[in-house]
Amino acid sequence: MEPIRGFEVVSAYAGQGLTLPERKTAESAGYDIASAEDVVLAPQEVTLIPTGLKAFMGIGEYLAVHIRSGISIRNRLLLINGTGIIDSDYYNNEENEGHIMIAVYNAGEAPFAIRKGERIAQGIFTRYLLVADDEATGVRVGGIGSTGM
């Protein structure tokens, strides 16, 4: 039986020693997501942190990405979009293969270094509902921001 949801490494990061996200306890909702590279977050700026990962899931599901509370609270970091939404059709898109990037804002006064392998976010697979007269028929052709502004 094939898995219905999970994580894979994008081809650009293959063989670079990345580990797939995992839950740390039996009751954890989120899968910890780590940085694929060393990154310095400039103060008062947004930085895209590459994860080297993509996520696959069933129709009617999305991956909600949240910053980990410990790193956020201790270091004044936050996701610029509050919660990242990874749609099921983002997986293997033509533009970036579905590479999950974490948009972090450093609200602090000093640069903050993230090391490769440091857990920065958590992903929670979630189901969503549609309205009765939903008629969406579009097909994703790109990566981040490809469905319009």
Secondary structure, 3 states (H helix, E strand, C coil): CCCCCEEEECHHHCCCCCCCCECCCCCCCCEEEECCCCEEECCCCEEEEECCEEEECCCCEEEEEEECHHHHHHHCEEECCCCEEEEHHHCCCCCCCCCCEEEEEECCCCCEEECCCCEEEEEEEEECCCCCCCCCCCCCCCCCCCCCC
